[in-house]
């Protein structure tokens, strides 16, 4: 309805419930209160709202919509014309206001603000329309009474009040971080934060992250939740759902072990959760958790019985060995206990536990390794050994541990295992192998049984062959195939255990010929009849005669590549260039001085593929470094011997520059021995030493002095063949203060511990100084890669050697080998044996393994200086007296005589005790 605007006359004191009806700037009918008494000074007009209930609000906001006309646009205005008005409030417990009260003045009313228009207007158009609208928000608090009134005071403005909106803020009830918070009103001050305590939802509990207990949220002045303190999280057995708003019980078969936000997990192996909300899964029958297992670990069982329990009689001791149980019960830990029973009237009589005198090495219970040596056994007695497999849950189980049993009669024993096999020759379809007789034949060997199978096929498809000698030719094989071989000896008592598997490959037509030279002495060493010996001795003569004669005529000597004016010329002469496309690099296996060492394959067109090692020269090298890098190939390329690493060729025409050599599966000897500690027989170790000595014999015949012979520079292939490597000389030039092995002034780094004293003192490097180093390699091999002189400093080593200290025999080292080492460490280099003599001394030992029986002291540390000694076949000494004279110990002659120590054979078996 078009209602005319109601202008408030001067002096109006009106309650705000009679507004005017006007059209707003959008031509909508609105109701306004207007005043425009600008011509009369002293205006004081009031409008008051009805009673407004507080409803719990602490602070109230008032949005006012109004327009003001500017004083200057009007004619005949008093100087008191205003462009503002004032907003007040008055709190009251009840609606008690009247026309007079509260009084129309500041005092009973609290002033909120004087409000000015941002935009005043100067004209009213023909329709009387208000042109510019203002909106202002003011707030006040804290409020404490039941309700309040608002009032607007005009002091002489021309204005209209269009709308008044009164409101307050509150934070809504919320569930956050697994806690519920009630609806909370904003605080009385604009900046106040009202703290609201939360309650954890069902199955959640508080996690105190701040240290102070309680979960709290804060409601700010604008009704927003903020500043969370503490939080709740789901209990064990419950998992979060619905965006941190609830905790749900883990379903059947699932568990949650601890309080937290994690989800439930499926029960681990052999356990179950029969109820929802499980914090732990219980083990199924016959499965357990040990005290050290976490409650979320799988449940495990006891191990099955050890497999393949076998024995070997070593003197009066029994060595029991077995394989791990097939089923470890799902655990990694497995231990073995040995139960020893003695059967009084042979196997048919009653068996009782062995007495305390029987000893077990390393121990009787809790063995971690699959072997035990039993000593102090009675002769001609039947023993029964039970090997129990136990683990950490055995004691929780009601089941008895599973075990394997073996009967051992100390009167009769089968022969021990054959220690190793050698390939004598091979063709495309046959392989000839030989082997030494077992360390303990325990009787007359009737024959050997050889078992073999194609490595690529199942072990079950094996063939056997019987040989009356310790050599056999296996025919009808396929070309280029790898076969596994095992051999065992038979006596009247029965078969001994099979030897470890050894792999040999038939040849492929057109490949490099196999050299048999280093294997012949072993054939000689086998127990062949006298006639066979003569035939083979004749063969040796035929084979070696041309070699020694040509060497005697000085046919082939090593040429130092640095003597070439153009080092590339040396490379061209001694190393074959390989087309890089023939090489396939497969993986990085080590790092050399100049770059990475990789494993790869080399395939020349039309030939078979070889596995190779590839040394690369890293990018950014200098010409000098390239020359040094390739010098190793120029040296290696001049050698061709089964115990010297074979150079396949070099890649120099593309980048990176590479040296390609045959691949040695077992890497360097020192680390190989450390990994396999105690796992080889003495004969196998001597076989390795023999190979190294043969390689060095060849190199010394070539007039090549190695200068850095050490186990780290010997490489080992899968057949345990050792080859001399590392012909680079640059290591002697490097200047790396942190290097513990090579020390000395820049340009002359020396591996002190391996080097002969004359080479350390005045750089006298000869094949005799290589022999000294060879003695150290022997010591490294027999001690399975121990560091020579342990942690003594280099200077201490130099001083000790000067005072005739020599390394003592490593544990279990046969005395003859230590004597040979001592011989290599003769102070006077001319007194050291030559490599040729070392090879033949080792061959003798291989032929007659009984010489390797006697071992030195049990101590591996030097207890007292051991003087250098001479080997049993030292040519110039014929008896013990001469020997004692030679080592300045003549005063002991009488003691030696009394003890019957007259021949070298007896002396060589003597221990330090
Ligand atoms: P080098 O620079 O010759 O000392 O070689 C570094 C490392 O690479 C050696 O210690 C071996 O572990 C490995 N390596 C070198 N040559 C061969 C190879 N022909 N066969 C297998 N591994 C090798």
Boltz pocket constraint, residues with backbone or C-beta under 6 A from the ligand:
constraints:
  - pocket:
      binder: B
      contacts: [[A, 589], [A, 590], [A, 591], [A, 592], [A, 593], [A, 597], [A, 612], [A, 613], [A, 645], [A, 661], [A, 662], [A, 663], [A, 664], [A, 665], [A, 667], [A, 668], [A, 712], [A, 715], [A, 726]]
      max_distance: 6.0
